[in-house]
Amino acid sequence: MLEKIVQGKSLETWFNEFPKLREVYDLKEVLWINDKYESIKSKTSFEPSMDDILDAMNRLGRFASYIKVAFPVTRESDGIIESELFEIEMMKNDLAKKVNMDLEGRLFIKGDHALPISGSIKARGGIYEVLKHAEDLAISHGLLKEGMDYSAFDSEEFRALFSQHSIAVGSTGNLGLSIGIISARLGFKVYVHMSSDAKKWKKDLLRSKGVTVIEYESDYSKAVEEGRKQSELDDKMYFVDDENSVNLFLGYAVAALRLSKQLKDMNIAVDSEHPLFVYLPCGVGGGPGGVAYGLKLIFGDNVHCFFAEPTHSPCMLIGMMTSLHDKVSVQDFDIDNKTAADGLAVGRPSGFVGKILENLLSGVYSVTDENLFIMLSDLADLEEIYLEPSALAGVKGIVHMHSEEAKGYIEKNNLADKMKDSVHIVWATGGSMVPEAEMKLYYETGDKLRK
Ligand SMILES: *Cc1c(COP(=O)(O)O)cnc(C)c1O
């Protein structure tokens, strides 16, 4: 087995070069600290830039009047798709008790599981990219005039234009859900290529909205490939490329600007004396990558971003550790990419995101499915927050930061005496749209495992 060759080297050689990779191969939970992590001050140019992120935020602002009429659930937030930030102290105390450690700092959750319209972090990037495309089309066809109110997108005239165009996407579920819902509402024809992980209720919901759902027996990479192929044959079909799209990335990055304001409003300081740690569940990398990138541009060295992946789908972990990025898949290392965390069931990471974050990401850790389920039930009991399995991956981050493995990172970045004033944010990426019966099964699975 270990003679298997990956990119010209045997697994044994890879393991000797990266000892942690052997643990990843053995499906152990690991914390990997990025040895290429650098102070942001060593970076001179930023591509995409802060102006690009601001441009995305302004575009979402222009579309707010449309979102508000098209999706009445957003009336209260004036058409802005945003989630709350709240403290989860009981969960923190419970985590501390379980590992028998004092966990310094405050623990918060960013509630993207409850984002309106599609109930996951994909309501950021996914919806943004479709709106951007709709705006581009409306401009190039002369429908959108200077100073026009964007509620015009909810008119027969605009729908007539969009009905001549189509949108395609490949997804493990949630991206398809977001793209499908917004595109169908605008009047586009939509094709969602779903991997075998995608849940039946998501496919049913999409079909009920007139979306064409195409199913595959294979995993996410195949679904994306097929979507890409389909759109190449049709010049009126736009492909939302989860592996490479800068627009998706920018839509996600807007979250950083919004979070920064929320922290200010809640009087939570982030500065050289008050470090911020953010733990983001990672699939292909676009969602967590966009958020982390935006946060680094805003908070610089005062924010420390970590990605979290299932032990069976550690694609970004392997891609970053070996610097092979999208040239390698978890299957190359005999890892099966089978996980109950369907939103994270991705075997090959985005090369684009891995490279952008090469020196900005602090590290990646992995979590077993069993622990995801246990945390799911714990969080439900202690905080009455119901998440889907993928969304729990960030919860263990604060424990990792207090472990032996993290000591080197804490010291190198002069954080030891600041941990008492640290702020930790778990990015809760999905869950509010999971049907009740399904959620009950998740809860019971976790409940059984913890007994
Ligand atoms: C998609 C998704 C993620 C990760 O986003 P990527 O862009 O695939 O890395 C995390 N959690 C949930 C629930 C998701 O649906």
Ligand as a Chemical Component Dictionary entry (heavy atoms), coordinates in Angstrom:
data_LIG
# 
_chem_comp.id                   LIG 
_chem_comp.type                 NON-POLYMER 
_chem_comp.pdbx_formal_charge   0 
_chem_comp.three_letter_code    LIG 
# 
loop_
_chem_comp_atom.comp_id 
_chem_comp_atom.atom_id 
_chem_comp_atom.alt_atom_id 
_chem_comp_atom.type_symbol 
_chem_comp_atom.charge 
_chem_comp_atom.model_Cartn_x 
_chem_comp_atom.model_Cartn_y 
_chem_comp_atom.model_Cartn_z 
_chem_comp_atom.pdbx_ordinal 
LIG C1 C1 C 0 -20.368 24.412 1.569 1  
LIG C2 C2 C 0 -20.358 24.301 3.014 2  
LIG C3 C3 C 0 -19.191 24.547 3.763 3  
LIG C4 C4 C 0 -17.846 24.846 3.169 4  
LIG O1 O1 O 0 -17.781 25.722 2.089 5  
LIG P1 P1 P 0 -16.776 25.417 0.903 6  
LIG O2 O2 O 0 -16.870 26.613 0.044 7  
LIG O3 O3 O 0 -17.242 24.176 0.198 8  
LIG O4 O4 O 0 -15.441 25.205 1.504 9  
LIG C5 C5 C 0 -19.291 24.428 5.116 10 
LIG N1 N1 N 0 -20.434 24.098 5.739 11 
LIG C6 C6 C 0 -21.567 23.872 5.054 12 
LIG C7 C7 C 0 -22.799 23.519 5.795 13 
LIG C8 C8 C 0 -21.564 23.957 3.674 14 
LIG O5 O5 O 0 -22.678 23.723 3.000 15 
# 
loop_
_chem_comp_bond.comp_id 
_chem_comp_bond.atom_id_1 
_chem_comp_bond.atom_id_2 
_chem_comp_bond.value_order 
_chem_comp_bond.pdbx_ordinal 
LIG C1 C2 SING 1  
LIG C2 C3 SING 2  
LIG C2 C8 DOUB 3  
LIG C3 C4 SING 4  
LIG C3 C5 DOUB 5  
LIG C4 O1 SING 6  
LIG O1 P1 SING 7  
LIG P1 O2 DOUB 8  
LIG P1 O3 SING 9  
LIG P1 O4 SING 10 
LIG C5 N1 SING 11 
LIG N1 C6 DOUB 12 
LIG C6 C7 SING 13 
LIG C6 C8 SING 14 
LIG C8 O5 SING 15 
# 
